[in-house]
Amino acid sequence: MMKLYNNVQSRGMTLFPLFKELGIEEQIDQIQIAYEDMHKADYLKINPMGKVPCLVDQGIVISETAAIFTYLADKYIEKGLAPALDDPKRGAYLKWMFFCHGPLTEYMDLRSLEVSNEQIEQKKRGLAFGDQETLFAFLKQGMQQANPYLLGEKISAVDLYVGYWLVFAIAFKILPYLDEFKPFLELIEQRDSMKDVVWFQKLNG
Ligand SMILES: N[C@@H](CCC(=O)N[C@@H](CS)C(=O)NCC(=O)O)C(=O)O
């Protein structure tokens, strides 16, 4: 059994569609950590960042959501959710995985903090996403090129990760629901693995 330290109100929930697509739900022992316990010694021994999610697999500790996505999709590579190391699609796969973990979540965090476009503009050379215009243009282009998934005809772990964050961000009005996003998100919404993701309801209602 693997152990997933998590909280149901955290970004650890992005992992659940992946568990379902990989068919490994039964192999994950879920340990709920209350927010007030995350910075206590017991949990800091596991993840010194005091954050969730954190996966422990036979003594191997993997924190950082994108790392957990990448680790599990590679561990179960026969399930077809990660391109092999020598597959040319691996580049785009890693690009989207890191884009989502870095620039996209940084943008979402600054927007939640209500940092203005003017402040962002002043710091854009040092910000992972640059500025809003650049981030939107990158996302729009990626969504337009999705055919129908980000890597082509087959779904991969990164569609689940990017798809989840986009739906979440749109539901909370951090991102606009741009027309360019619709075909991709409608496709992701149809996956059985996404049926418990409540944020889709906010999108459609
Ligand atoms: N970079 C980490 C961020 C993890 C993170 O910020 N988790 C939040 C919940 S969404 C958390 O555990 N916060 C508890 C705290 O900081 O006290 C990841 O992507 O996994």
The ligand as a Gaussian input file, in Angstrom:
#p B3LYP/6-31G(d) Opt

LIG

0 1
 N        3.755000      23.203000      -4.111000
 C        2.880000      22.335000      -3.354000
 C        1.900000      23.212000      -2.602000
 C        1.126000      22.404000      -1.605000
 C        0.209000      23.299000      -0.793000
 O        0.360000      24.558000      -0.752000
 N       -0.728000      22.674000      -0.083000
 C       -1.596000      23.416000       0.804000
 C       -3.028000      22.923000       0.606000
 S       -3.631000      23.281000      -1.020000
 C       -1.189000      23.117000       2.238000
 O       -0.856000      21.993000       2.547000
 N       -1.224000      24.123000       3.114000
 C       -0.980000      23.943000       4.509000
 C       -0.103000      24.994000       5.091000
 O        0.643000      25.649000       4.358000
 O       -0.142000      25.153000       6.301000
 C        2.164000      21.336000      -4.267000
 O        1.919000      21.676000      -5.433000
 O        1.867000      20.230000      -3.846000

